Amino acid sequence: MAYQSWHEEKQSAWLYRELARAEADPVKAKLFDALATAAEDQATIWLKKLTESGAPAPVFRPGARARLVAALARRRGPRAVRPVLAAMKVRGLSVYSAAPPGHAMPTRVEQVGGRHRGIGSGGNLRAAVFGVNDGLVSNTSLIMGVAGASGDPATIVTAGAAGLLAGALSMAAGEYVSMRSQREMFEYQIGLERQELNEYPQEEAEELALIYQARGMDLEQARGVARQLLQDPQHALDTLAREELGLNPDDLGSPWGAALFSFLAFTAGALIPLVPFAVRIGPSALVAAALLAGFALFAVGTTLSLFTGRGALASGLRMMLIGGASGLATYTIGKLLGVALA
């Protein structure tokens, strides 16, 4: 117990320092450094308990998951990997989403709405993993079902290719429609805000001033900021959209980008069980496809553990068992149908 607690605190301190080095914002980097110091203090307490019990002083080495998370943070930045950091129980992530209590109100127009800029969903990696998983499970099940009904490799390849294209195009179309509808709704809301700003500029400025007053700014100072803001209509619209509607006009999402991303992720997963049949390796193709799909499902499960905080081994085995059960069920149904129709 003492060793585990010591290791967790040491690993937290190590990860916080890696985040501090990866963070471009000096204020946020300072926060991570402070959290690292606090974790080190806790580790020292546990180390003292270890040595008092007669155990030798352990040597710290960060775990594989912590190393991977640190590498992702260095490559993409801590903001972009917030879901993964949350699963690692990293504290202080609220600095990327909202101002903490007591956050100073803006005193210049350039600061208004600034904390919202550049805030993305941080879910691209998660979306890619789920897209690959969807393609992998659905096409593996399809291929196993067809293989159970017919052992003809040409039939299996044709069915697998059709399943890949149908699934990928369906996913892409669904993502496009969803993102297009969402973007149109956001654009409509911003359009209404633009119209109100043109027709009632003083009223809109007063609304914005009241928002800042509710957050702690002196009302007269807030009114001064709002009046100055109106001198730049585009900046005013941008800020009103962020503060009143909670929207980021610079990040409404691209329907075509979402569709392409979904298509490629699904295709990558759906190709995996199809490869052994496509390369014509003979009667062992079905076994090879099952093994390859099982390994890929395990890899997907371990990757998802980055977001869930579960153990990598347990998550990988669970995903492999779920996918394996699906493939076995469709293979059995295909076998029964093949016999019944023969």
N, C-alpha and C positions, 0 to 999 in steps of 0.2 A: 504493500500500500504506500509506504513512504517513498520507495524507489519510483513507483509509477507517478506519484504526485510530483516528485522532484523532476522527473523527465518531462512531464507535461508543462511544468512552469518554465523549464529551460528551453523547451521547444517553442513555447509561446514567445519568450524573450528573443530567441533567434529569429523567428518569423517576423516579429515586430521590427527588428532592426533591418531585415531585408525589405520590408515594406517602406520603412523610412528612407532607405537608399533608392527605392524605385519611385517614390513620390516626388513629383516636380514641385509641388506646392510646399514651401518651407514651413508654413503653419501646420499643415497636416503631417509633414515629416516630423516636426517637433512633437506632435501628439503621439505618434508611434514610438518615438524614442522614449518618451515619458512612460508609455505603457510597457516598453521593454525593461526599463529600470524597475518598475513595480513588479513585473514577473520575476526578474532576477532576485529581488528581495524575498519573494515568496519561495523561490528555489533554494535560497540560502537557509531559510528556516527548515525546509525539509531535509536539506543536506546535513544540517546539524543533528536532526533526529536520527538520520541514518548512521552517522559516525558515533553518536552516543550509544546506539544499539550494538556497536562493535563491527558493523559492516564496513568494508573498504570504500574509500571515496570513488564513486563511479565516474566513468568517462562519458561525456555527452556526445552523441552523434544524432543529428536530426533524422527523422524518419523519411521514408520514400515519399509519402504523401506531402509532408511539409516541404520537401525539396521541389516537388512538382508544382505545388501552389506558389512557391517563391519564384520559380522559373516563369510561370504564367504572369505573375505580377510584374516581374522585370520586363517581360516582353510586351504586355498589353497595358500595364499600369494598374494599380490597385483598384481604381474606380471600375474598370471593365470586368474585374473578376470578383465583384462583391458577393454574388451568391456562393461562390466557392469559399471565400473568406468567412462568410457567415457560418457555413458548415464546419469550419475549423474553429468556431467560437472566438473569432477575432472581434475585439471590442472597438468602439470608436467609429464604426462604419456610418453612423448617422451624419457625420460631417459631409458625406457625399450626397445626401438627400435633402436635408433641411438644416436651417440654422439652429444651433443649440440654444437653450434658454439663456437669455442675457446677450444674445448676439447683437452687435452694434447695428443700429439702423443706418442706411446709406445717408451720406451727407452731400454726395455729388450725383448728378444724373448718370454718369458712367457706371456707378455702383448699383443702380437700381436693377433688380432682376439678375444681377451678375452671377449669383450663386446657382442659378438654374442652368446656366449655359453649359453645354457639353455633357449634360447628364443623359446617358443612354440607358437602355434597359439592362445592360450587362448580361443578357440572356442568349447571346448568339451561340456561344459554345453549348449551352444547355439545349437550345433548339436544334443544333446540328446533331447532338447525340441522340435526341428523341427521333429526329428524322431518319437517321441511320437505323435505329432500332425498329421503327415502323416498317421500313423497307426490308430489313433482315427477317423479321418474324413473319410478315405477311407472305413474302415470296418463298421463304423456306417452307412454310405450311402448304402453299400452292404446289410447289415442286414435289414435296413428299406425297401429297394427295394424288397428283398425276402419276408419280412413280409407282404408287401402290396399285393404281388402276391399269397402268400400261408401262411396261419396261422399255418401251421404245425410246432411245435417247433423243431422236429427232422430235418426237412428240413432246418430251419433257423440256427440251430447249425452246421449242416454239411456245409452249405454255408459260415457261419461265420468262421469256422475253416479252410476251404479251402482258404478263402480270407486272413486270417491271415498268413497261411503258404506261399501262393503264393506271397503275398506282401512282407513279411519279407525276403523270399529267393531272390526275385527280387531285393530288396533294397541291400541286402548283396552282391549279385553277381555284381551289378552295382558299389558299393563302392570298391569291390575287384579289378575289372577290372580298374577302374579309378585310384586307388592308386598304383596298380601294374604298370600301364603304366607310371604314373608320376615318380615312383621310378626308373624304368628302364631308363627313360630319364635322370634323375639326375645322376644315376650311370654311364651312358654313358658319360656324360659331365665330371664327375670326372675322369673317365678312360682316356679321352683325355688329361685332365690336368696332370695326372700322367705320361702319355707318353711324353708330352712336357717337363715336369720337368726332366725326365730321359735323354732326348736327348738334351735339350737346357737349362741346369740349370742356366747359367749365364744370358741368355736373360730373363728367368722367374724372376730371382732375380732383374733384372733391371726394369722389369714391375712393380713389387711389390714396389720397391723403388720410382718409379714415382708416384704410387698411393698415397704413404705416403707424397711425396713432394707436391702433389696437395692438400693435407689436411693440409698443413702448416709445415711439418717437413723439416728441412734443408736437402738438397739432400745428402750430404756426410754422415750425420747421418743416413738417411734412407738406404743408401747403406750398411752401416755397420750392421744395423739390418737385412737387407735382406741376407747378406753374412753369418751372424751368424745363421740365420734361416736354411740355406741349410745344415748345419751340422746334422740336424735331418730330414731326408727325409719325414717321416710320418707327423711330425709337419708342415713341409713346405707345403705338399700337403693339409693338413687340412686348413691352413691359406689361401693358394691360392684359394681353393674352396670357402671360406667365402668372401674373399676380391675381387676376380675377377669374380666369378660366382654368388655370393650372396646366396650360399647354405650352410646349416649346415649339414655336414656329419653325425653328431650324431643324427639328427632328420629328416630323410628322410621319415618317416612314415611307418607303418606296414600294408600291405594289409590285412592280416588275422585279425589284431586288428581292422581295420576300418570296415571290413565285420561283425565281431562279434558285435561290438558296434552298427552298424546300425541295425542288426537283432534283438538285444535285445530291442533297443529303439522302433522300429516299433511294435514288439510283445507286449510290455507293453501297447502301445496305443490301439492296435487292440483288446486286451483282454477285455478292459473296457465294451464296449457295448455287448459283448458276454456273460458276467457273468450271467445276469438275466435269460437268456434262458438255460444256462448250468446247473443252479441249480434247474431248473424246478419249478418256483414259480407260474405257471399257466397263466391264461389270462392276468394278469397284467404285464407280463414279458416285453411286448413291451413298455408300459408306463415307467416301471422301467428302461429299457435300454435307452430310450430317456432322462429321467431325469439324469441318471448317466452320459451319454455322454455329456449332456449340462453342468453339473457341472464340468466335466473334461475339457471341452473346455474353460470354464470360467477360470479355474485354469491355463491352458496353456497360455491363453491370458494375464493374470496378470503376469505370469512369463516372458513372452516375453517383457513386459513393462520395465523390468530391462535393456534390451538391446536397446530399442527404445527411452526411456525417456518419453514416453507418460504416461498419467494417468493410474493407474492400473485398475480402474473401467471401464473406456472407452475401454481400450484394451481388458479386459475380456469380456465385453458385445459384442464388435465387433466380436471377435472370436466365441462366442456362437451363434450370429446371422448368421454368415457365415456358420458354421457347421450345424446349425438348418435348414437353407435354403436348403443346400445340401441334408440333410436327408429327408426333406419334399418333395423335388423334386423327389428323387428316390423312396420314398414311393408311391407318386402319380402315377409315371410311372409304378411301379410294380402293383399297384391296377388296372390301366387301362389295362395292359397286361394280368393280371389274369382274368379279366372279358372277354376280347376279346378271350382268349384261352380256356375259360371254355365251 
